[in-house]
Amino acid sequence: MLNKETILTFFREETRRPLSFRDIVSLMELNHKQARALKNILRVMVRSGDLVLTRKGLYGPSEDMNLATGYFESHKEGYGFVIMEKPGERDIFIPARATLGSMNNDRVLVRVENFRKREGRIIRILDRSCTKIAGTFEDTGTALYVRPKDKALNFDLTIARKDRGGAKHGETVIAEIISYPSDRKPPSGRVVKIIGKAEDPRAEVEAIIDEFDLPRRFPRAVREAAMPLFQRKTEGTGPGAHRRKDLRPLTTVTIDGERARDFDDAVSIKTSKHGYTLSVHIADVGFYVDWNSVIDIEARKRGTSVYFPDRVLPMLPRELSEDLCSLKPKVERLAFTVEMDFDRDGDRCAVKFYPSVIVSDERMTYTSVKKILIDNDSHERRKYDYLLQEFELMGELCSILRNRRLARGSLDFDLPDPEVLLDLQGKPEAILSAERNYAHMIIEEFMIAANEGVAEHLEAAGIPALYRIHEEPDPLKLENIMKVMKSAGRMKHPLKPKDFPDILRAIKGKPEEEIINYMVLRSLKQARYSHINVGHFGLASQCYTHFTSPIRRYPDLVVHRILREALYKKHLPDKRIQEFNKLLPDIAFTSSQTERLAEKAEREVIDAMRVWFMKDKVGEEFDARVVNITPYGLKVRLKDFFVEGFLHVSFMTDDFYQFDESRISLIGKNTKRSYAIGKELKVRIDRIDMEEREIILDIA
């Protein structure tokens, strides 16, 4: 049987050199029909980067030619890094001259040219990450171009006069890329949409949705497919319906934020002879959404729900995400349950997986559970007196699991997140640090336990799966952390990734805690999805997946389906395993890409809300603290609000300030006044740049 695996096996076992098409046909003893099929497979494998076609027309595996596939991470100065697709390999530095016109997040084929320096050259672009860009339309009189908003795109997009689409100089536009950048010519495009100047925060969010080309509405076919799903009976009539366990009598609750509308998960807990039995119930989205249905194809394209302060762009139609699949209180809902037994030390003794039907007794919030467990609020405890025993058990088990996880080396980042509070008109009335309390930790620990249980089961059974992987940081990225630690007197020896847990514990409650947390976080590689398991460094987990949020993350839905098949069929046929092996790498890639795009859009909206919030505060003075330092100035955060701004070194007029790289600080040449991370100062809002969504500060 001709497929990618048999061809790669042929190259590995039968030959040690590149081969022509005729050589492959002859050595594999293929007939005419098989030769035609081979030509198509080779074309696909060259396009995917598994094989390379040389200039002499010879085929060979990429890895045998010092070639590898990965994702280009560009820098505004033109150079970049290729993040290797194969987990566990170090990034490759790409000089500006060797990028081949690659754009940020493009999937590329790279040749390593200097193994000691890990430096290479991109020789082919396999997949482009974007087809449209947002930017400012410029008309110089002699030329038209679009200047991208994204600083990682270090080029201007040339626009022909016939393709300007009525855009005027200075307007924000969306341009479709006609030709991509290369070593020989600049990129070109056509204007497809003009984004009007935002008159209020809601219009600003609309503009950002356009900038990131996010889907606002579901196609008609998807909406029409979602409606009949209400007609399905609760018990279901599909394969394995008789295996669905009735857990309606079991005391069950959801615990979410006040503004949550899609409830993916619910939990139940009870004592047992060994210790605790924890049941994590996850919405059974896979029962309603079949592989390759119109809803599934749209969900795969979206990849994730996108959350903004004033709205959600859901992955699934609202009929599913906010109603049929949402584990609402007091109504029957279909779930996929992970039942885990733990002893008193937090060792998992047993785990079971099965489809279930549940009824959530209460829709609890993090605030309410904190009042019950931490504040001992008498009103809240009376209101939920019939659940007090369950909450106490949850608190006990959470502490045991959390301590055990931290002891094995899991990183404990206690970083604040901004929370935007809107008034009735949708305008930001406050931006605060979002509270993360003990109730958040309970759900976090229980979901980690469920995700590990599913991942370990699938790996032990030899079934292909989507893993959530997090690789160790590149040692070269630890230099800045070492400088800050040395300047704070907390560095005694060369830093290694295994030292991170001890570092985070040592700086707990210290002035430099937050910035070192951020620096450690930035030094880490981004977690991503992969069909190859290399563990999760941040969680110190040898095997991890995402299973607990299928309403808002596509990989979770995929893992649900794989687990269901594994449970029902016991033994997956080789053909099905091959299908998964072919499908999962692409899903891992697209899901990682859509996740990053969503996070970037969410950050952009927060930045926009900050400038709208501070717009009428120009000239006002605020107490602030330095959170980062560059050669160009200080990044500071206001004390009253979770708002950050930039104080350029040119505004620091009392001296000539120079950047001390060894101590990461700005030091006055004459006064020796020093600005280091954590220093408190008073600043004045100098101006607000609505276009760039930046807050420019001055010394008060």
C-alpha positions as CSV (number, residue, x, y, z in Angstrom):
1,M,0.0,0.0,0.0
2,L,1.5,3.3,-1.1
3,N,1.4,6.1,1.4
4,K,3.6,8.6,3.2
5,E,4.8,6.1,5.8
6,T,5.7,3.4,3.2
7,I,7.7,5.8,1.1
8,L,9.6,7.2,4.1
9,T,10.3,3.6,5.2
10,F,11.6,2.8,1.7
11,F,14.1,5.7,1.9
12,R,15.2,4.8,5.4
13,E,15.7,1.0,4.7
14,E,16.3,0.6,1.0
15,T,18.5,3.5,0.0
16,R,21.1,5.9,1.3
17,R,21.0,8.5,-1.5
18,P,18.6,10.9,-3.3
19,L,16.7,9.1,-6.1
20,S,14.9,10.2,-9.3
21,F,11.3,9.3,-9.9
22,R,12.2,6.5,-12.3
23,D,14.7,5.1,-9.7
24,I,11.9,5.0,-7.1
25,V,9.5,3.3,-9.4
26,S,12.1,0.7,-10.4
27,L,13.3,-0.1,-6.9
28,M,9.8,-0.3,-5.5
29,E,8.7,-2.4,-8.5
30,L,5.6,-0.4,-9.2
31,N,3.2,-0.9,-12.1
32,H,1.9,2.0,-14.2
33,K,-1.1,2.7,-12.0
34,Q,1.0,2.7,-8.9
35,A,3.5,5.0,-10.5
36,R,0.8,7.6,-11.1
37,A,-0.3,7.3,-7.5
38,L,3.3,7.7,-6.4
39,K,3.7,10.9,-8.4
40,N,0.8,12.5,-6.5
41,I,2.1,11.3,-3.1
42,L,5.6,12.6,-3.8
43,R,4.1,16.0,-4.7
44,V,2.2,16.2,-1.4
45,M,5.3,15.1,0.6
46,V,7.5,17.8,-1.1
47,R,4.8,20.4,-0.3
48,S,4.6,19.2,3.3
49,G,8.4,19.2,3.7
50,D,8.8,15.5,4.4
51,L,10.8,15.1,1.1
52,V,13.0,17.5,-0.8
53,L,13.1,17.7,-4.6
54,T,16.6,18.9,-5.6
55,R,17.5,21.1,-8.6
56,K,18.6,17.9,-10.4
57,G,15.2,16.3,-9.9
58,L,16.1,13.9,-7.2
59,Y,14.0,13.1,-4.1
60,G,15.3,12.6,-0.6
61,P,14.1,12.8,3.1
62,S,14.5,16.3,4.5
63,E,16.3,15.0,7.7
64,D,19.0,13.4,5.6
65,M,19.8,16.7,3.9
66,N,20.2,18.8,7.1
67,L,16.7,20.1,6.5
68,A,13.9,20.5,8.9
69,T,10.4,22.0,9.0
70,G,9.3,24.6,11.5
71,Y,7.5,27.9,12.1
72,F,9.2,31.3,11.4
73,E,9.1,33.8,14.3
74,S,10.0,37.2,12.8
75,H,11.6,40.2,14.5
76,K,10.9,43.8,13.4
77,E,14.6,44.2,12.5
78,G,14.2,41.5,9.8
79,Y,15.9,38.5,11.4
80,G,14.0,35.7,13.1
81,F,14.0,32.2,14.5
82,V,12.6,28.9,13.2
83,I,10.7,27.1,16.0
84,M,11.3,23.4,15.1
85,E,8.2,21.4,14.2
86,K,9.8,18.2,15.7
87,P,9.5,18.7,19.5
88,G,12.7,18.7,21.6
89,E,14.9,20.5,19.1
90,R,16.5,23.9,19.7
91,D,15.3,27.0,17.7
92,I,17.4,28.0,14.6
93,F,18.5,31.6,14.2
94,I,17.8,33.0,10.7
95,P,19.7,36.2,9.7
96,A,17.7,38.9,7.8
97,R,19.5,37.9,4.5
98,A,18.4,34.3,4.8
99,T,14.6,34.6,5.5
100,L,13.5,34.1,1.8
101,G,10.8,36.7,2.4
102,S,9.2,34.6,5.2
103,M,6.5,36.2,7.3
104,N,5.7,35.7,11.0
105,N,4.3,32.2,11.7
106,D,4.9,30.9,8.1
107,R,5.7,27.2,8.0
108,V,9.1,26.8,6.4
109,L,11.8,24.3,5.4
110,V,15.1,25.4,6.9
111,R,18.7,24.2,6.3
112,V,21.1,24.3,9.3
113,E,24.3,25.9,8.1
114,N,26.1,26.3,11.4
115,F,25.3,23.6,14.0
116,R,27.4,25.3,16.8
117,K,25.6,28.6,16.5
118,R,22.3,27.0,15.4
119,E,22.1,29.3,12.5
120,G,20.4,28.5,9.2
121,R,18.7,29.5,6.0
122,I,15.1,29.1,4.9
123,I,15.0,27.4,1.5
124,R,11.3,27.0,1.0
125,I,8.1,28.4,2.4
126,L,5.6,25.6,2.9
127,D,2.5,27.4,4.2
128,R,1.7,31.1,4.5
129,S,0.2,32.1,7.8
130,C,-1.9,35.0,6.5
131,T,-3.6,36.2,3.4
132,K,-4.6,39.7,4.6
133,I,-3.0,42.4,6.7
134,A,-4.2,45.5,8.4
135,G,-2.3,48.7,8.1
136,T,-2.2,52.4,7.2
137,F,-2.7,53.4,3.6
138,E,0.1,55.8,2.4
139,D,0.0,57.9,-0.8
140,T,3.3,59.6,-1.4
141,G,2.2,60.9,-4.8
142,T,4.6,58.6,-6.7
143,A,3.7,55.4,-4.9
144,L,0.9,53.7,-2.9
145,Y,1.6,51.3,-0.1
146,V,0.1,49.9,3.1
147,R,2.3,50.1,6.3
148,P,1.3,47.0,8.4
149,K,0.1,47.6,12.0
150,D,1.9,44.4,13.1
151,K,5.4,45.4,14.0
152,A,6.6,41.8,13.3
153,L,5.9,42.4,9.6
154,N,9.0,44.4,8.5
155,F,7.8,45.4,5.0
156,D,5.4,47.7,3.3
157,L,2.8,46.2,0.9
158,T,2.9,47.9,-2.5
159,I,-0.6,48.8,-3.9
160,A,-1.3,49.4,-7.6
161,R,-3.5,52.5,-8.3
162,K,-6.3,50.2,-9.7
163,D,-6.2,48.2,-6.4
164,R,-6.5,51.1,-3.9
165,G,-10.2,50.5,-3.5
166,G,-11.0,54.2,-2.9
167,A,-8.6,54.4,0.1
168,K,-7.3,57.8,1.1
169,H,-3.9,58.7,2.6
170,G,-3.8,57.9,6.4
171,E,-6.8,55.6,6.4
172,T,-6.7,52.2,8.1
173,V,-7.4,49.5,5.6
174,I,-7.4,45.7,5.2
175,A,-5.3,44.6,2.2
176,E,-5.3,41.2,0.6
177,I,-1.8,40.0,-0.4
178,I,-1.4,39.3,-4.1
179,S,2.3,38.5,-4.1
180,Y,4.4,37.6,-1.1
181,P,7.8,39.2,-0.3
182,S,10.9,37.5,-1.7
183,D,14.6,38.2,-1.9
184,R,14.0,39.9,-5.3
185,K,10.8,41.9,-5.0
186,P,8.6,43.5,-2.4
187,P,5.1,42.2,-1.7
188,S,2.0,43.6,-3.3
189,G,-1.6,43.7,-2.5
190,R,-5.1,45.1,-3.0
191,V,-7.3,47.1,-0.6
192,V,-10.4,45.1,0.2
193,K,-11.8,47.1,3.1
194,I,-11.5,50.6,4.6
195,I,-11.8,50.7,8.4
196,G,-13.4,53.9,9.5
197,K,-12.0,55.9,12.5
198,A,-13.4,54.3,15.7
199,E,-15.8,56.7,17.5
200,D,-16.2,54.6,20.6
201,P,-14.7,51.5,22.2
202,R,-17.3,49.1,20.6
203,A,-16.3,50.4,17.2
204,E,-12.6,49.9,18.1
205,V,-13.4,46.2,18.9
206,E,-15.1,45.9,15.5
207,A,-12.0,47.3,13.9
208,I,-9.8,44.8,15.6
209,I,-12.0,41.9,14.5
210,D,-11.5,43.2,11.0
211,E,-7.7,43.6,11.5
212,F,-7.4,40.0,12.6
213,D,-9.9,38.7,10.0
214,L,-11.9,36.9,12.7
215,P,-15.3,35.5,11.7
216,R,-18.2,37.3,13.2
217,R,-21.1,35.1,12.0
218,F,-21.5,31.5,11.2
219,P,-22.3,30.5,7.6
220,R,-25.9,29.8,7.0
221,A,-25.3,26.0,6.5
222,V,-23.7,25.8,10.0
223,R,-26.6,27.7,11.6
224,E,-29.1,25.4,9.8
225,A,-27.2,22.3,10.9
226,A,-27.2,23.4,14.5
227,M,-30.9,23.8,14.9
228,P,-32.0,20.2,14.4
229,L,-29.6,19.0,17.1
230,F,-32.2,20.0,19.6
231,Q,-34.3,17.2,18.4
232,R,-31.9,14.5,19.5
233,K,-33.0,12.7,22.6
234,T,-31.1,13.2,25.8
235,E,-30.0,9.6,26.0
236,G,-29.0,9.6,22.3
237,T,-29.4,6.8,19.7
238,G,-25.8,6.7,18.4
239,P,-23.1,4.0,18.9
240,G,-22.5,3.3,22.5
241,A,-25.7,5.0,23.8
242,H,-26.4,2.0,26.1
243,R,-23.0,2.7,27.8
244,R,-24.0,6.2,29.0
245,K,-24.0,6.1,32.8
246,D,-26.8,7.8,34.7
247,L,-25.1,10.3,37.1
248,R,-28.2,12.5,37.7
249,P,-28.4,11.5,41.4
250,L,-24.8,12.5,42.0
251,T,-24.2,15.9,43.6
252,T,-22.6,18.0,40.9
253,V,-21.7,21.7,40.5
254,T,-20.1,24.0,38.0
255,I,-17.6,26.7,39.2
256,D,-17.0,29.5,36.8
257,G,-16.5,33.3,36.6
258,E,-19.5,35.6,37.1
259,R,-19.7,36.5,33.4
260,A,-19.3,32.9,32.0
261,R,-22.0,31.7,29.6
262,D,-20.5,28.4,28.3
263,F,-20.1,25.8,31.0
264,D,-17.7,23.1,29.8
265,D,-17.0,21.4,33.0
266,A,-18.7,20.2,36.2
267,V,-17.2,18.4,39.2
268,S,-18.4,15.9,41.9
269,I,-16.4,14.6,44.8
270,K,-16.9,12.1,47.6
271,T,-14.8,10.2,50.2
272,S,-14.0,6.5,49.7
273,K,-12.0,3.8,51.4
274,H,-8.8,4.8,49.7
275,G,-9.3,8.6,50.0
276,Y,-11.2,10.6,47.5
277,T,-13.2,9.9,44.3
278,L,-13.2,12.9,42.0
279,S,-15.5,13.0,38.9
280,V,-14.8,15.6,36.3
281,H,-17.7,15.9,33.8
282,I,-17.0,17.5,30.5
283,A,-19.7,18.6,28.0
284,D,-20.1,15.8,25.4
285,V,-19.8,18.0,22.4
286,G,-18.6,15.0,20.3
287,F,-22.0,13.4,20.6
288,Y,-23.6,16.3,18.7
289,V,-20.8,17.3,16.3
290,D,-19.6,14.5,14.0
291,W,-16.2,14.4,12.2
292,N,-16.2,16.4,9.0
293,S,-19.8,17.7,9.4
294,V,-20.3,21.4,8.4
295,I,-20.2,22.4,12.1
296,D,-17.0,20.4,12.6
297,I,-15.3,22.0,9.6
298,E,-16.2,25.5,10.8
299,A,-15.0,24.7,14.3
300,R,-11.7,23.4,13.0
301,K,-11.2,26.6,11.0
302,R,-11.9,28.8,14.0
303,G,-9.9,26.6,16.3
304,T,-10.9,28.4,19.5
305,S,-13.4,30.9,21.0
306,V,-12.1,34.4,21.2
307,Y,-13.0,36.4,24.4
308,F,-13.3,40.2,24.5
309,P,-14.6,42.3,27.4
310,D,-17.9,43.0,25.6
311,R,-18.4,39.8,23.6
312,V,-17.4,36.3,22.6
313,L,-16.7,35.0,19.1
314,P,-17.6,31.4,19.8
315,M,-16.0,28.3,18.1
316,L,-19.4,26.6,18.0
317,P,-22.9,28.1,17.2
318,R,-24.6,29.6,20.3
319,E,-27.3,26.9,20.1
320,L,-24.5,24.5,21.2
321,S,-22.0,26.6,23.1
322,E,-24.5,28.5,25.3
323,D,-27.4,26.0,25.4
324,L,-27.4,22.4,24.3
325,C,-23.8,21.6,25.3
326,S,-23.5,24.0,28.2
327,L,-23.8,22.3,31.6
328,K,-26.5,24.5,32.9
329,P,-27.9,24.0,36.4
330,K,-31.1,22.0,37.0
331,V,-31.3,20.5,33.5
332,E,-30.1,17.2,32.1
333,R,-27.0,17.4,30.0
334,L,-24.8,14.8,28.2
335,A,-21.3,14.6,29.5
336,F,-18.0,12.7,29.2
337,T,-16.9,11.8,32.7
338,V,-13.3,11.2,34.0
339,E,-13.7,9.4,37.3
340,M,-10.5,9.3,39.4
341,D,-9.6,7.7,42.7
342,F,-6.9,9.4,44.8
343,D,-5.4,8.2,48.1
344,R,-4.7,10.6,51.0
345,D,-1.3,11.5,49.5
346,G,-2.7,12.5,46.1
347,D,-1.6,9.3,44.3
348,R,-4.1,8.4,41.6
349,C,-5.1,4.8,42.2
350,A,-7.5,4.3,39.3
351,V,-9.2,6.2,36.5
352,K,-12.3,5.4,34.4
353,F,-13.8,7.2,31.4
354,Y,-17.4,6.9,30.2
355,P,-20.2,9.0,28.6
356,S,-22.7,10.1,31.2
357,V,-25.9,12.1,31.8
358,I,-25.7,14.6,34.6
359,V,-27.7,17.4,36.3
360,S,-25.7,20.2,37.8
361,D,-27.1,21.1,41.2
362,E,-25.7,24.7,41.3
363,R,-24.0,27.2,39.0
364,M,-21.3,28.4,41.5
365,T,-18.9,31.2,41.0
366,Y,-15.3,31.5,42.1
367,T,-16.2,34.4,44.3
368,S,-19.0,32.4,46.1
369,V,-16.8,29.3,46.7
370,K,-14.0,31.6,48.1
371,K,-16.5,33.1,50.5
372,I,-17.5,29.6,51.6
373,L,-14.0,28.1,52.0
374,I,-11.7,31.0,52.8
375,D,-13.8,33.9,54.2
376,N,-16.2,31.6,56.1
377,D,-19.0,33.9,55.1
378,S,-22.0,32.9,57.2
379,H,-24.6,34.0,54.6
380,E,-23.0,32.1,51.8
381,R,-22.5,29.0,53.9
382,R,-26.2,29.0,54.9
383,K,-27.3,29.5,51.3
384,Y,-25.3,26.4,50.2
385,D,-25.4,24.4,53.4
386,Y,-26.2,21.1,51.6
387,L,-23.0,21.4,49.5
388,L,-20.6,22.4,52.3
389,Q,-19.2,18.9,52.8
390,E,-18.4,18.7,49.0
391,F,-16.6,22.0,49.0
392,E,-14.5,21.1,52.0
393,L,-13.5,17.9,50.3
394,M,-12.6,19.8,47.1
395,G,-10.4,22.2,49.2
396,E,-8.6,19.3,50.8
397,L,-7.9,17.4,47.6
398,C,-6.9,20.6,45.8
399,S,-4.2,21.3,48.4
400,I,-2.9,17.8,48.2
401,L,-2.7,17.8,44.4
402,R,-1.3,21.3,44.2
403,N,1.5,20.6,46.7
404,R,2.3,17.4,44.9
405,R,2.5,19.1,41.5
406,L,4.7,21.9,42.9
407,A,7.0,19.4,44.6
408,R,7.6,17.6,41.3
409,G,8.8,20.9,39.7
410,S,5.7,22.5,38.2
411,L,6.1,26.3,37.7
412,D,3.8,28.4,39.9
413,F,3.3,31.7,38.1
414,D,1.2,34.2,40.1
415,L,0.8,36.8,37.4
416,P,-2.0,39.4,37.4
417,D,-4.3,39.6,34.4
418,P,-6.2,42.8,33.5
419,E,-10.0,42.8,33.9
420,V,-11.9,45.5,32.0
421,L,-15.2,46.7,33.6
422,L,-17.6,48.2,31.1
423,D,-20.5,50.6,31.7
424,L,-23.9,50.2,30.1
425,Q,-22.7,52.0,26.9
426,G,-19.8,49.6,26.6
427,K,-17.2,52.1,27.7
428,P,-14.4,51.0,30.1
429,E,-15.1,52.5,33.5
430,A,-12.2,50.6,35.3
431,I,-9.3,48.3,34.4
432,L,-8.2,46.3,37.4
433,S,-6.1,43.3,38.3
434,A,-8.3,40.2,37.9
435,E,-8.5,38.3,41.2
436,R,-7.3,34.7,41.2
437,N,-8.5,33.0,44.4
438,Y,-8.4,29.5,45.9
439,A,-11.6,28.5,44.0
440,H,-9.7,29.1,40.7
441,M,-7.0,26.8,41.9
442,I,-9.5,24.0,42.8
443,I,-10.8,23.9,39.2
444,E,-7.3,24.3,37.8
445,E,-6.0,21.3,39.7
446,F,-9.0,19.1,38.9
447,M,-8.8,19.9,35.2
448,I,-5.0,19.2,35.1
449,A,-5.7,15.8,36.8
450,A,-8.3,15.0,34.2
451,N,-6.1,16.0,31.3
452,E,-3.2,13.9,32.6
453,G,-5.5,11.0,33.1
454,V,-6.8,11.0,29.5
455,A,-3.3,11.6,28.0
456,E,-1.7,8.8,29.9
457,H,-4.5,6.4,29.0
458,L,-4.2,7.1,25.3
459,E,-0.4,6.9,25.3
460,A,-0.3,3.7,27.2
461,A,-2.8,2.1,24.8
462,G,-0.6,3.2,21.8
463,I,-3.4,5.3,20.3
464,P,-2.5,8.4,18.3
465,A,-3.5,11.6,20.2
466,L,-3.1,15.3,20.3
467,Y,-0.8,16.3,23.1
468,R,-0.4,19.7,24.8
469,I,3.4,20.0,24.8
470,H,5.7,22.5,26.4
471,E,9.4,22.2,25.7
472,E,12.3,23.3,27.9
473,P,13.6,26.8,27.3
474,D,16.6,27.6,25.1
475,P,19.6,28.2,27.4
476,L,20.5,31.3,25.4
477,K,17.2,33.0,26.5
478,L,18.1,32.8,30.2
479,E,20.7,35.6,30.1
480,N,18.4,38.4,31.0
481,I,16.9,36.5,33.9
482,M,20.4,35.9,35.2
483,K,21.2,39.6,35.0
484,V,18.2,40.6,37.1
485,M,18.7,37.8,39.6
486,K,22.4,38.9,40.0
487,S,21.5,42.5,40.5
488,A,19.0,41.5,43.1
489,G,21.6,39.4,44.9
490,R,19.6,36.2,44.3
491,M,21.9,34.4,41.9
492,K,24.5,32.1,43.3
493,H,25.3,29.8,40.3
494,P,24.7,29.5,36.5
495,L,21.0,29.3,35.8
496,K,19.4,26.1,34.4
497,P,15.8,25.4,33.5
498,K,15.4,23.0,36.4
499,D,16.1,25.9,38.8
500,F,13.0,27.8,37.8
501,P,10.7,26.3,40.5
502,D,13.2,27.3,43.2
503,I,13.6,30.8,41.7
504,L,9.8,31.4,41.7
505,R,9.6,30.3,45.3
506,A,12.6,32.4,46.4
507,I,11.2,35.7,45.0
508,K,7.6,35.2,46.3
509,G,6.5,38.5,47.9
510,K,9.7,40.3,46.8
511,P,9.7,43.6,44.8
512,E,11.1,41.9,41.7
513,E,8.7,39.0,41.9
514,E,6.4,40.1,39.1
515,I,9.1,41.1,36.6
516,I,11.1,37.9,37.1
517,N,7.9,35.9,36.7
518,Y,7.3,37.6,33.4
519,M,10.9,37.2,32.3
520,V,10.8,33.4,33.2
521,L,7.5,33.2,31.2
522,R,9.0,35.0,28.2
523,S,12.1,32.7,28.2
524,L,9.9,29.7,27.9
525,K,8.8,28.3,24.6
526,Q,5.1,28.6,23.8
527,A,3.0,25.6,24.7
528,R,1.6,24.1,21.6
529,Y,-0.2,21.0,20.2
530,S,1.6,18.1,18.7
531,H,1.0,14.5,17.8
532,I,4.4,13.7,19.4
533,N,4.5,13.7,23.2
534,V,7.5,15.3,24.8
535,G,5.8,16.3,28.1
536,H,4.9,19.6,29.5
537,F,7.8,21.5,31.1
538,G,5.7,24.2,32.8
539,L,3.5,21.6,34.6
540,A,6.3,19.1,35.1
541,S,4.0,16.6,33.5
542,Q,5.3,13.7,31.4
543,C,2.1,13.3,29.5
544,Y,-0.5,16.0,29.0
545,T,-3.4,16.9,26.7
546,H,-6.4,19.2,26.5
547,F,-9.7,17.4,27.1
548,T,-11.7,19.7,29.4
549,S,-12.9,22.5,27.2
550,P,-14.5,21.1,24.0
551,I,-17.0,23.9,23.7
552,R,-14.2,26.5,23.2
553,R,-11.1,24.6,22.0
554,Y,-11.0,22.3,18.9
555,P,-8.2,20.0,20.1
556,D,-10.3,19.0,23.1
557,L,-13.1,18.0,20.8
558,V,-10.6,15.9,18.8
559,V,-9.3,14.1,21.9
560,H,-12.9,13.4,23.0
561,R,-13.6,11.6,19.7
562,I,-10.4,9.6,19.9
563,L,-11.1,8.5,23.5
564,R,-14.6,7.5,22.6
565,E,-13.4,5.3,19.7
566,A,-10.8,3.8,21.9
567,L,-13.4,2.9,24.6
568,Y,-16.0,1.5,22.2
569,K,-13.8,-0.4,19.8
570,K,-11.2,-1.6,22.4
571,H,-8.7,-2.2,19.5
572,L,-8.4,0.4,16.7
573,P,-7.6,-1.2,13.3
574,D,-4.3,-0.2,11.6
575,K,-6.2,1.7,8.9
576,R,-7.8,3.9,11.5
577,I,-4.5,4.5,13.3
578,Q,-3.0,5.5,10.0
579,E,-5.9,8.0,9.3
580,F,-5.2,9.6,12.7
581,N,-1.5,9.8,12.1
582,K,-2.2,11.6,8.8
583,L,-4.8,13.9,10.3
584,L,-3.4,14.9,13.7
585,P,-0.2,16.8,12.6
586,D,-2.3,19.2,10.5
587,I,-4.9,19.7,13.3
588,A,-2.0,20.4,15.8
589,F,-0.5,23.0,13.5
590,T,-3.7,24.9,12.7
591,S,-4.9,24.7,16.3
592,S,-1.6,26.2,17.6
593,Q,-1.9,29.0,14.9
594,T,-5.5,29.9,15.7
595,E,-4.7,29.9,19.5
596,R,-1.9,32.4,19.0
597,L,-4.0,34.6,16.7
598,A,-6.8,34.6,19.3
599,E,-4.4,35.5,22.1
600,K,-2.9,38.3,20.0
601,A,-6.4,39.8,19.2
602,E,-7.4,39.6,22.9
603,R,-4.3,41.5,23.9
604,E,-4.9,44.1,21.2
605,V,-8.4,44.7,22.5
606,I,-7.1,45.1,26.1
607,D,-4.6,47.7,24.8
608,A,-7.4,49.5,23.0
609,M,-9.6,49.6,26.1
610,R,-6.6,51.0,28.0
611,V,-6.2,54.0,25.7
612,W,-9.9,54.6,25.6
613,F,-10.0,54.5,29.4
614,M,-7.1,57.0,29.7
615,K,-8.1,59.2,26.8
616,D,-9.7,61.9,29.1
617,K,-6.9,61.7,31.7
618,V,-4.2,63.4,29.7
619,G,-2.3,65.7,32.0
620,E,-3.2,63.8,35.2
621,E,-0.5,62.4,37.5
622,F,-0.3,58.9,38.9
623,D,1.9,56.8,41.1
624,A,3.5,54.0,39.1
625,R,6.1,51.3,39.2
626,V,8.8,50.3,36.6
627,V,7.9,46.8,35.2
628,N,10.5,46.7,32.3
629,I,13.5,48.6,31.0
630,T,14.8,49.0,27.5
631,P,17.6,51.2,26.1
632,Y,14.8,53.5,24.9
633,G,13.0,54.1,28.2
634,L,10.8,52.6,30.9
635,K,7.7,50.6,30.8
636,V,5.6,51.4,33.9
637,R,2.3,50.3,35.4
638,L,0.0,52.7,37.2
639,K,-0.8,51.8,40.8
640,D,-4.5,52.8,40.7
641,F,-5.3,51.0,37.5
642,F,-4.0,47.9,35.6
643,V,-2.7,50.3,32.9
644,E,0.8,50.3,31.4
645,G,2.5,53.1,29.5
646,F,5.9,54.0,28.1
647,L,8.2,56.7,29.4
648,H,10.8,57.5,26.6
649,V,14.3,58.3,27.7
650,S,14.0,61.6,25.9
651,F,11.4,62.7,28.5
652,M,13.9,62.1,31.3
653,T,15.5,65.5,30.9
654,D,17.3,65.9,34.3
655,D,20.3,64.0,33.0
656,F,21.7,61.9,30.2
657,Y,20.5,58.3,30.9
658,Q,22.4,55.3,29.7
659,F,21.3,51.6,29.6
660,D,23.3,49.3,31.8
661,E,22.8,45.9,30.3
662,S,24.4,44.0,33.1
663,R,22.0,45.4,35.7
664,I,19.1,46.0,33.3
665,S,18.7,49.6,34.5
666,L,18.9,53.2,33.2
667,I,21.6,55.3,35.0
668,G,22.1,59.0,34.9
669,K,25.6,59.9,33.5
670,N,26.1,62.8,36.0
671,T,23.6,62.3,38.9
672,K,24.1,58.5,38.9
673,R,20.3,58.4,39.5
674,S,19.2,54.8,38.7
675,Y,15.9,53.4,37.4
676,A,15.7,49.7,38.0
677,I,12.8,47.2,37.7
678,G,10.4,47.7,40.7
679,K,11.3,51.4,41.3
680,E,8.4,53.6,42.2
681,L,7.9,57.0,40.6
682,K,5.2,59.5,39.7
683,V,4.3,60.0,36.1
684,R,2.0,62.3,34.1
685,I,-0.1,61.2,31.1
686,D,1.6,63.1,28.3
687,R,-0.6,62.0,25.4
688,I,-2.6,59.1,24.0
689,D,-1.8,57.6,20.6
690,M,-5.1,56.1,19.6
691,E,-3.7,54.9,16.2
692,E,-0.9,52.8,17.8
693,R,-3.0,52.2,21.0
694,E,-0.2,53.4,23.2
695,I,0.0,55.6,26.3
696,I,3.0,58.0,26.4
697,L,4.1,59.1,29.8
698,D,6.3,61.9,31.2
699,I,8.0,62.3,34.6
700,A,5.7,64.2,36.9
